[in-house]
Amino acid sequence: MQTLWAKPVLIALEEPGVYVSIDSTQAASWALIEDWPEEDGEMLDKALLVFAAVDAGKKKPEDARKAFVDAAIEAGLDIKS
């Protein structure tokens, strides 16, 4: 899943104002699994499905980026995309 995105997403995962750069489907997947503040969510589930589709070559990397941003919005995280 090391599919790089054209533009990274800056997201505050640990604390407000401290941003981490997520630049690939693999990094986004790890963020959702390891660092996400919510365990459930429609957009979270959708993002994981999109990531798998990107890995299988059925969707584009930018689809994964959009799904990640949508999941971050759903979780109430501060993002700079």
N, C-alpha and C positions, 0 to 999 in steps of 0.2 A: 504493500500500500504506500510505498514511497513515491507518491504522485505529487509533484510540486505544483503549487498554484501560481498563477500569473502575478497575484498580489496577495501578500500575507494579511492576516487579520490580527490586529493587536487587541488583546483581551485581558481584563483584570480578573485573574482566577483566584489569587491568594488574598489580595486586599485591594480596596479601591485606590485607583491612581497608580498602581504598580502593574504595568502591562507586560505580557508575554507575547512574543511573536509566534503565531501558528501559520506555517507556510506550506503544509502538505496534508494530504489525507491521513497519512500515518500519524503525524503529530496531533491532528484533530481527534483521531480515534483514541489516542492515549489520553488526551485531555478529557474527553467524555467519560472514559472508563476510570481514570485515576483521580482527576481533580474536580469533577463536576459537582456543583452544590446540590443538585437534585438527582434522585435515583430513578424517577419516573417522569415521563412527559411525552406528549405526542410528537413534538419536534425532535426530541432526543432519540426516540425510537426510529423516526423517519431518517434522521441523519445517519444512524448506524446502518440502515438498509441501503442508503445512497452510497455510503463508503464501500460497502461490499460490492455494489454494482459497478462502482468506479474500478475497484480492484479486478473485477471480472471483465472489464473493458466494455461494459454495457452503458455506462454513463461517463460524462466528461468530468475532469477535475473541477471545473468551475461549478458543476452541480453539487459537488461535495462541499465546496466553499460556501455556497449559498445555504445549504442545509445546516452547516455548522453555525453560520450567522443566525439563522432562524432559531436554532436550538439555544444559542446564547441569549437572544432576545426573550425567548420563552422563560429561561432561567433567571432573567433579570440581571444579567451580567453587563458590566460596562465594556463596550467594544468600540474600537476605531477600525472601520473597515475600508 
